[in-house]
């Protein structure tokens, strides 16, 4: 008897949805591992059907959701047949399932909904919380569940309203003087109380100092999985959260699943996810919660808050223009060229890990996996080769201008504009040109007045 050959699931091919592309800067082209995407004069992707493998990377990075997966009629027929056979196999498998597995599946099905923990300090929210509501909305839509925010603090009800503006439909509010200042134990116990009561399937937390501390404590208490510093989040057809993050020193991207426990928890760095559009007209439901704990239950007290007032620190996360340098700048004194350019543009100077290790710039200027993650409007990558450890910290910038002598440098794969040349010559030329344009504009304005 000849055994029927098992049909392979078609991957489909990527296809541009007419009228949706916003010419964001060729992110789809940079993400394609098959070199199947070219960009035309209008900045729109032209996808080679012969080269496309259906990996969906271009879909995940597209901010306008302008790309879809297309299946031919023959492929659609195969998908329908596979789905039908899958349902038959599921029935058969259900008949063979062990009592322990059946109990686990029933337990996992009790968890529904996507939660975002809104981080705040003295009532001021961390912007990463709103960014998480953006990706949280996509996950909730894929799972057909509610997107909820969780706000813990004192006099912070307005943050519930703000979370509605960024996409949440419901907010759980714990408002008590006990939570005016962050302390690990009261905060994690309040979050665990809410999770045990309402059972969300996904909980997202910002990968800040506070967020990492809180998420780790909550996951430990609940004995569930936690993936730190995720760069991508999605759900598969089974409903599992696909948590992608750099691994093995950033040399590969690993996708992690939490298959047997709930909730599925992940932390995400600031500026990794896109900020959703704010709509102040949105409204939602606030659930007021009282946590049965007292201040006397905890060993720690907040006696005094001392503000960090270092004058020389720079908030790179908030910078709209960043001029960043690598070892290709050749010497510490050459970073003065970057400082001059940044000064002309009203930006800030940053660097790679190798520059910090060489002692050329302090650690608070480092961009990358072990530094800061930024999303400026313009990012100059000067003398930076483009190792993945650095790319994860800046590849979501609106415009990336790369300057490097090596035309094969990986940085050019993510760059919006690339200049092959010596940084020590190119950067002063750019600075001079900006000064000339500014002087000409000032002169014309003076003549007009």
N, C-alpha and C positions, 0 to 999 in steps of 0.2 A: 504494500500500500504506500503510495506516495504522499508524504506529509505536506500539507499546504504551507507555503512560505508565509511567514509572519509579515504583515504589512508594516512598513515604517511610517511613523507619524510625520507628515510633511511640515517643514518649518515655515513655508511661505517666503515671501520677499517683501522688503520695505517699499512703500510707495508714498509719494508726496500727496497730501490733501490740497487740492487747488485753493488758493486764496488765503491760506493760513500762515504761510511762512513769513516771519518778521525779519529775515536776514540778520540773525543774532550774532553772526561771526563764525560760521562754519563749525559749530560744535559737533554736528552730526558727522562731518567729514573727518574731524580729528578723532572721533571715537570709533570709527569703523576699522576693524582689524583686517578686513579683506580689501581695503582700498577700493571699495565699490561706490564711493560717493565723491562726486566732483561738484564744484559750485560754479554756477553761471554768473553772468555779468550783473544780474539782479540780486545776487547773494543767495539764490535758491538752490537746494541740492538737486543734482541730476544723478539718479541711482542706476547703476548697471545691474540689470536683472541676472546677467550671467555670473557676476562676481558675488552678489549678495547671498549670504548664508542664512539669513533670517535670525541673526543673533539678538536683534532688538536693542542693541546698545544705542543706536541713533534715536530710537523712540524714547528711551529713558532720559537722554540728555536734552531733548528738544523742549525748550521752555514754552513754546507755543502749541505743543501737541499737534504739530503739522504733519507727522508721519504716521502711517498705519501699516499693518501687515496685510498683504493681499494674498488670497489663495485662489488658484484657478478652479474652474468647475470640477475638474477631475480630483483635485486635492480636497475640495469641499466634500465630495462624495466619500473619499477615503476617511476623512475626519468623522463623518456621520457614521460610517461603518465601525470605526474604532470606538466611538462613543457608545454605540449599541452593544458591542462586544464587551466594553468596559463595565456596562451596567449588569450584563449577565455574569461577568466575573466577580463583580461586587456582591451579587446575591449569593454566589457560590462560596465566596470567601467569608461572608457573614455567617453562613451555616457552619463553617469550620472554626470560627473564632473562639478563643478560650474565654472562660468567665472573667479572668483577670483583665484581658484586653477589652472585653465588653464593658467592664466597669470603668476602665480608663477612658474609653471613648465617651461614655455617658458623662463622666466628670468633665472632660474637655469641652463638651457641648454646652455645659452650664455657663461658660464664659463667652460674653458677647460685648462688643463695643471697643472703640479706640479711645484711649485717654492720653492727654498731654498734661504733664505737670508744669504749671506756670511758675517759673522762678521769679522771686522778687526780693529786693533788699530795700528796707525802709519804704515800702510801697511802690518802688520803681521797678517795673518789669524788665527782665532780660529779653532782648529782642529774639534770641534763639527760640523762645517759647512760641512766638508768633510764626517763626519759620517752621517749627514742628507742626503747627496747626495746618500749614499748607500741605506738607507731605501726609499728615494725618488724615486730611480730607480725601486724598487719593486712596489711601488704604481703606478708609471707612466706606467709600463708594464701591471699591472692589469687593468688600465683604458684605455690603448692603446692611451696615450697622450705623449706630450713632457715633458722632465725633464729640467727645466731651473734654472739658478742661477741668483741672483740679487746682484750686487756689487756697493756699494755707498762709495765714498771717494775721495781722491786726489792722482793722480799718482798710481792708483791701477789696471790698465788694465791687468797686469800680473796675477792677481787673477782670471780673466776670463779664461785665458789659463789653470791655475791650476784647475779650476772647471771642465774644459773639461776632464782633466786627471782623475778626479774622477767620471765621468759619465754624466755630463751635456751636452746637445746637443746645447744649446743656452744660451747666457748670456746677461742680460740687464745691461748696464754700465752707471752709473751717476758719472762722473769724473769732479770735480770742486773744486777750493780752498775753497769754502764755506763749503765743507764737510770734510775738513782735520781732524777736531776734532769732536768727537761725541757730538751732542746736540739733545735732544729729538725732538724739534719742526721741525727743517729743515729735519731731517732724516725721521720722520714719515710722513711728508707731501710729501716728494719725493716718498716714498714707496706707499702711497695712490694714488698719481698721476699715478704711473705705474700700479697699480692694477685696477684702474678705466678705464685705457686705454686698457689694454690687457686682463683683466678678467681671472685670474687663478682660478681654482676650489679649490686648496689646497696650503697653504702657511706654510712652516715649518721654525721655528726659534730656535736657540740654547737657552737653559734655563740658560744663564749666567746673570750677573747683567745687562749688556747692552741689551741683548736679551729680558729679561723680561720687561724692561722699554719700549723698542721699540714695542714689540708685543702687549702689553696692550694698548699703544697709538693708534696703527694702528687699532686694533679691535674696540676700542671705536669710532674712527672717522668713520669707515665703518659700524658700528652697526651690527657686525657679531659676531659669537661665537669664543671663544678661550679657549682651554684646556691646562692647564699648567702642566709641569713635567710629560709628558707621558712616559710610560715604554714600550708601544707596539703600533704600528700603522698598520692598514690594511684597506682594502675596502671591503664592502659587495657586493652582487649581484646587488643592486640598485645604486651602485656608491658612497654611503656615506662613509666618512672617519670614521673608528672605532678607537676612541681615548681612550686608556686604561691607567688608572692612579690609584694610591692608593687613597682610600677614607676612611672616618671615622677613622682618625688617623692611617691609614695604615692597618686596620684590614680586609678590603675587597678590591678587585680590581674592579673598576667601568669602564664600557665602555660607552663613551659619543658620541652622534651624533649631528651634526649641520644640521638640516633637512630643514630649511626654509630660510637660508641666505647663502651668499657666499662672500668671500672665506671661506673655512673651515680652521681654523688656530690652530696650535698646537706648543707648545714648548717642547723640549726634552733636558734633561741634558747631559752634556759631558760624554762620555764613556758608555752610555746606549745602543746605537746602535753600531754595529760592523763597523770598518773602512773598506771601500771598497778598492779593489786593485787599485793601481795607475798605469795608463797606459799613459805615456807621448806622445804616438803616436796618441792619440785621438785628434780630432779637432772639432770645433764647430763654430757657428755664433755669432758674437758680435753685439748687437743692441745698438748704441750710443744714449743716451737720454739727452736732456737739460731740466731741470726743471725750469719753469717760476717763480722763487722766487729770492729775493735779500736779502743780509745780513741785510739791514735796516728794513726788515719786522719782525725781531725777537728781542725780548727784552733781550736775553742773549748773552753774549760774553765770549769767552775763553781767559782769561788774562794770565794764567800761568799754566803749567802742572807740578805737584809735584809728583815725583816718590815715590812709597811706597817701602822703603828699610829696612824693618824689618828683622834683621839678623836671628831671631829665627823661622821664618815661614818655613814651609815645603810644597812643591808642591806634595801633595799626588796623584793628578790626573796623574802626569807624572811618578810616582814610578812604577818600574817593580816588586818589591818585597815589600809586606806590612805585618808587624807583628802587628796584632790588638788584643786588649784585652778588656774584659768585666768585669763585677762585680765578675766573677769567679776568678779573680786574687786576690781577697780578701782584698788587701790594696794597697795604692799608692806606697809604697816603692817596692812592688813586680814587678812594671813595669820596674824596672832596669833589670829584667830577659829578658823582651822583647827587651829592648834596646841593650843588649849584643848579642842576637840572630840576631837582625836587623843589627848590626854592622858587624857581621861575614858574613852576606849574602849580604851586601851592600844595604840594604833596609831601610824602614822608619817605625816608630811606629805610629799606629792609635788606635782608640778606638770607643766604642759605646756611645750613648747619655747619658746613665746612668752614665758612667764614667765621662763625662764632668760635669753633674749635681752634682756629688759627689765632684767635684773640684780636681780630680786626674790629669787630662790633660786639656789643653786649647781647646776651641771650634774648632780651625782650624785643629784639629786632628780627628774630628768626621766623621765617615762614616755612611751613611744611608739616610733616607728620608729627614730629616732636616739638614743633613750634606753634605758630598761630595759623589759623585758617582764615583767609580773607576773600572778599568778593568786591574789589574796587571797580570803579568805572574804567580805569586804565591801569594796567600793570606792565611796567618795563622790566624785562628779564635780561640783565646785562651780564654777559660772561657766565651764564648759568647753563649747564649742559642739559638739564631737564630730567634728572632722576625721578622715579615715581614718588619717592619720599617727599620731594619738593612739590611735585605736581599736585598731589592731593590737597595741598594747602593753598593753591592759587588758580587751579584750572577753571574755576567757575567765574573768573573775572570777566567783565563785559568785553573788554578789548585787551588783548595781550600782544605786546610789541617785544619781539625777541631780537637781541643783538648778539651774534656769536661768530667767531672765525670759522668754526666747523659747520659746514653746510649740512652735515649728516646728524647734527645734534638733535636729540629727541625733543628738545624744547620747541623746535619748529613744527612738530606734529600738532601741537595745541595752540600755536600762535595765530593770531588774527593777521598780523603783519610780521614779516621776518626780514632782518637785515644781516647779510653775511659780510662781516667786516670786523676790524679791530675796534673794540669798545673805547679804547683810549683816544681814538680819532673820531669815531662816529658820535659819541655822546657830546663832546664839546661842540661839534658841528650842529647838532640838534639844538643845544642850548643857545648858540649864537643866532640860529634862525628864529627861534622863539623871541629872542630879544629884539631882533630886527622887525619882526611882525608887530610886536607890541609898540615899538618906537614909531613905526609907520602909522599905526592906528591912533596913537596919541597925537601925532602931528596932524592927521586929517581931522580929528575932533577939534583940535585947537584952531585950525583954519576955518572950520565950519562955524565956530562960535565967534 
